[in-house]
């Protein structure tokens, strides 16, 4: 069951504080261990990566051959392959429509300015192993990179005894160039510095355990990263007309991720809140991860009854959730009030798992309130841009004195001289 509270200016604040606190549970021991691995790999290279891989995963790093990818693809159930290929097609279509392109135009001064768009040269994708092997995450990370024109996509995944066929099949479908069986902080370090046959990358994306997250955080600056993701979260805004069975199911779909996951209902109807609570109790009884869901909902689940849907939207903006569902009679009417969310799902027939798997937008989303300033992963995440400027004498001449004035106001006489010599034919003399 979930706690039901009435918004009064204090109770809802306690919910927000608890959500933020759960994501801030930093573990200094994990940070220190990750830092040690990063430093060791930087110093010793592949030898260190191999040592950590043998210690933690009981296996040496190795490259997965194209034949193994083909075998995994062929060994997957046909219905799974069809679903993965449909998802990949939708992700590809979505990102192709978002893709920005090189542009040039004539400036008001008569010069040519613009922007050149390039895909990153090499990108790494971290894919967890074991019970957290998610082929959907392979597609969500690799397909946008492919659309962006990334030259080489390198996927790493822990060298478990039985690598996930679905994960390897997804790598083939997404067009991953290389798959390397190596995991943990040592994989992050290898991709950061380069180690033996494991290449250095320009950007590293994808989820991992606490050690991987700590290593990614420490790698930032040597390479770019997508984000340091916190526990999953969903927030549902629903009115009294919402189906409590649907709302409860959607809250549970995130609560099953992790005991630290957060599922929050904001509503203007106390009756709905009570009905959703009853449905949560009923549905939890037959779902497989009931223990995880019960812990998540007990510690970080809540139904908050607000005075109006507008108040619900204002509170949602404070929380800035990873996933936000608006399950009201007119969901689009509330959309303009939403400022902070990773992904917004409109209406009773747009549940969060639709976005997780098949709709096309990415499921790699900002968590822990970072939707206030971060955006979802997309094709944009794998692009870099270069500005272009081209003036001739005729277009530079009318503005030369203003450039000189600005440069001299900053006491940068060489800047001013660079302009002056083109028109006076002599060096700057103060």
Residue pairs with C-beta under 8 A, 6 or more apart in sequence:
1 277
1 280
1 281
1 297
2 251
2 263
2 265
2 276
2 277
2 280
2 297
2 301
2 302
2 303
3 301
3 302
3 303
4 270
4 273
4 274
4 277
4 302
4 303
4 304
4 305
5 11
5 12
5 15
5 302
5 303
5 304
5 305
6 270
6 304
6 305
7 304
7 305
7 306
7 307
7 311
7 315
11 304
12 304
12 306
12 315
15 264
15 302
15 304
16 318
16 319
18 299
18 300
19 233
19 262
19 264
19 300
19 319
19 368
19 369
20 368
20 369
22 230
22 231
22 260
22 262
22 299
22 300
23 230
23 231
23 260
23 367
23 368
23 369
24 368
25 260
27 210
27 214
30 210
30 211
30 214
31 214
31 218
33 185
33 211
33 214
34 185
34 188
34 211
34 214
34 215
34 218
35 214
35 218
37 48
37 52
37 184
37 185
37 186
37 189
37 211
37 215
38 185
38 188
38 189
38 192
38 215
38 218
38 219
40 48
40 52
40 189
41 48
41 49
41 52
41 186
41 189
41 190
41 192
41 193
41 195
42 189
42 192
42 193
45 193
45 194
45 195
45 196
46 190
46 195
46 196
46 197
46 198
48 186
48 189
48 195
49 61
49 182
49 186
49 187
49 189
49 190
49 195
49 196
49 198
50 60
50 61
50 196
52 184
52 185
52 186
53 59
53 60
53 61
53 159
53 182
53 183
53 184
53 186
54 60
56 183
56 184
56 186
57 158
57 159
57 160
57 183
57 184
59 159
59 160
59 161
59 181
60 159
61 159
61 180
61 181
61 182
61 190
61 196
61 198
62 159
62 180
62 181
62 182
63 178
63 179
63 180
63 181
63 197
64 163
64 168
64 179
64 180
64 181
68 168
69 168
69 169
69 171
69 172
69 179
70 172
72 163
72 165
72 166
72 168
72 169
72 172
73 81
73 168
73 169
73 172
73 173
75 165
75 169
76 165
76 166
76 169
80 166
80 169
81 169
81 173
83 357
83 358
84 135
84 136
84 139
84 166
84 169
84 170
84 173
85 173
86 358
87 136
87 139
87 357
87 358
88 139
88 143
88 170
88 173
88 174
90 358
90 359
90 360
91 139
91 140
91 143
91 144
91 360
91 362
92 143
92 146
92 147
93 360
94 359
94 360
94 361
95 143
95 144
95 147
95 148
95 360
95 378
95 379
96 147
96 379
98 378
98 379
98 380
99 147
99 148
99 379
100 117
100 380
100 383
100 385
101 117
102 114
102 115
102 116
102 117
103 114
103 115
104 112
104 113
104 114
104 115
104 388
105 112
105 113
105 114
106 112
107 113
107 395
109 391
109 395
109 398
109 399
110 391
110 394
110 395
110 398
111 389
111 390
111 391
111 392
111 395
111 396
112 388
112 389
112 390
112 391
113 387
113 388
113 389
113 390
114 387
114 388
115 385
115 386
115 387
115 388
116 385
116 386
116 387
116 388
117 383
117 384
117 385
118 149
118 383
118 384
118 385
118 386
119 145
119 148
119 149
119 150
119 151
119 382
119 383
119 384
120 145
120 148
120 150
120 151
120 202
120 203
120 382
120 383
120 384
121 150
121 151
121 152
121 202
122 150
122 151
122 152
122 153
122 154
122 199
122 200
122 201
122 202
123 145
123 150
123 152
123 153
123 154
123 201
123 202
123 203
123 204
123 205
123 382
124 154
124 155
124 156
124 191
124 201
124 203
124 204
124 205
124 206
124 223
125 138
125 141
125 142
125 145
125 153
125 154
125 155
125 156
125 176
125 204
125 205
125 206
126 155
126 156
126 157
126 183
126 187
126 188
126 204
126 205
126 206
126 207
126 208
126 212
126 216
127 133
127 134
127 137
127 138
127 141
127 155
127 156
127 157
127 167
127 206
128 134
128 157
128 158
128 183
128 207
128 208
128 209
128 212
129 157
129 158
129 159
129 160
129 163
129 164
129 167
129 183
130 158
130 160
132 207
133 157
133 164
133 166
133 167
134 167
135 164
135 166
135 167
135 169
135 170
136 170
136 356
136 357
136 363
137 206
137 207
137 363
137 364
138 155
138 167
138 170
138 171
138 174
138 176
139 170
139 173
139 174
140 362
140 363
140 364
140 377
141 205
141 206
141 226
141 364
141 377
142 153
142 155
142 170
142 171
142 174
142 175
142 176
143 174
143 175
144 362
144 377
144 378
144 379
144 381
144 382
145 153
145 205
145 379
145 382
146 153
146 174
146 175
147 379
148 379
148 380
148 381
148 382
148 383
150 382
152 177
152 178
152 199
153 174
153 175
153 176
153 177
153 178
154 176
154 177
154 178
154 179
154 180
154 191
154 198
154 199
154 201
155 171
155 176
155 178
155 179
155 180
156 179
156 180
156 181
156 182
156 183
156 187
156 190
156 191
156 198
157 163
157 164
157 167
157 179
157 180
157 181
157 182
157 183
158 181
158 182
158 183
158 184
158 187
159 181
159 182
159 183
163 181
168 179
171 179
180 187
180 197
180 198
182 190
182 198
183 208
183 212
184 208
184 209
184 211
184 212
184 215
185 211
185 212
185 214
185 215
187 198
187 212
188 204
188 208
188 212
188 215
188 216
188 219
189 195
189 215
189 219
190 196
190 198
191 198
191 199
191 200
191 201
191 204
191 219
191 223
192 200
192 201
192 204
192 219
192 222
192 223
193 200
193 222
194 200
200 223
201 223
202 223
202 224
203 223
203 224
203 225
203 226
203 381
203 382
204 216
204 219
204 223
204 224
204 225
204 226
205 225
205 226
205 364
205 377
205 381
206 226
206 364
207 229
207 364
208 216
213 228
213 229
216 225
216 228
217 225
217 228
219 225
226 364
226 377
226 381
227 364
227 366
227 367
227 370
227 374
229 364
229 367
230 367
230 368
231 257
231 258
231 260
231 261
231 262
231 300
231 367
231 368
232 254
232 257
232 258
232 261
232 262
232 322
232 323
232 367
233 254
233 261
233 262
233 263
233 264
233 321
233 322
233 323
233 367
233 368
234 250
234 251
234 253
234 254
234 262
234 263
234 264
234 321
234 322
234 323
234 324
234 325
234 352
235 263
235 264
235 265
235 266
235 316
235 319
235 321
235 323
235 324
235 325
235 341
236 247
236 250
236 251
236 263
236 264
236 265
236 266
236 324
236 325
236 327
237 266
237 267
237 309
237 312
237 313
237 316
237 324
237 325
237 326
237 327
237 328
237 334
238 247
238 265
238 266
238 267
238 269
238 272
238 276
238 325
238 327
238 328
239 267
239 268
239 269
239 272
239 309
239 327
239 328
239 329
240 267
240 268
240 269
240 271
240 272
241 328
241 329
242 267
242 272
242 327
242 328
242 348
243 327
243 348
244 272
244 275
244 276
244 278
244 279
245 279
245 283
246 327
246 348
246 351
247 265
247 272
247 276
247 279
247 327
248 276
248 277
248 279
248 280
248 282
248 283
249 279
249 283
249 351
250 325
250 327
250 351
250 352
251 263
251 264
251 265
251 276
251 280
251 297
251 301
252 263
252 280
252 283
252 284
252 287
252 293
252 297
253 351
253 352
253 353
254 261
254 262
254 263
254 323
254 352
255 261
255 263
255 292
255 293
255 296
255 297
255 301
256 287
256 289
256 292
256 293
256 296
257 292
257 296
258 292
258 296
259 292
259 295
259 296
259 299
260 296
260 299
260 300
261 296
261 300
262 296
262 300
262 301
263 296
263 297
263 300
263 301
264 301
264 302
264 303
264 304
264 319
264 321
265 273
265 276
265 302
265 303
265 304
266 303
266 304
266 306
266 312
266 315
266 316
267 273
267 303
267 304
267 305
267 306
267 312
268 305
268 306
268 307
268 308
268 309
268 311
268 312
269 305
270 305
273 303
273 305
276 303
277 303
280 297
284 290
284 293
284 294
287 293
304 315
306 312
306 315
309 328
309 334
310 337
312 334
313 334
313 337
313 338
314 337
316 324
316 338
316 340
316 341
317 337
317 338
317 339
317 340
318 340
319 340
319 369
320 340
320 341
320 366
320 369
320 370
320 371
320 372
321 341
321 342
321 371
322 341
322 342
322 343
322 365
322 366
322 367
322 371
323 341
323 342
323 343
323 345
323 352
323 355
323 365
324 338
324 341
324 342
324 343
324 344
324 345
325 344
325 345
325 350
325 351
325 352
326 334
326 335
326 338
326 344
326 345
326 346
326 347
327 347
327 348
328 334
331 346
331 347
332 346
335 344
335 346
338 344
340 369
340 371
340 372
341 371
342 365
342 366
342 367
342 371
342 374
342 376
343 355
343 361
343 363
343 365
343 376
345 351
345 352
345 354
345 355
355 361
355 363
356 363
357 363
361 376
361 378
362 376
362 377
362 378
364 376
364 377
365 371
365 376
365 377
366 374
366 375
366 376
393 422
396 419
396 422
397 423
400 419
400 420
400 422
400 423
403 415
403 416
403 419
404 416
404 419
404 420
407 413
407 415
407 416
407 419
408 416
413 428
413 430
414 428
416 428
417 427
417 428
420 426
420 428
421 427
421 428
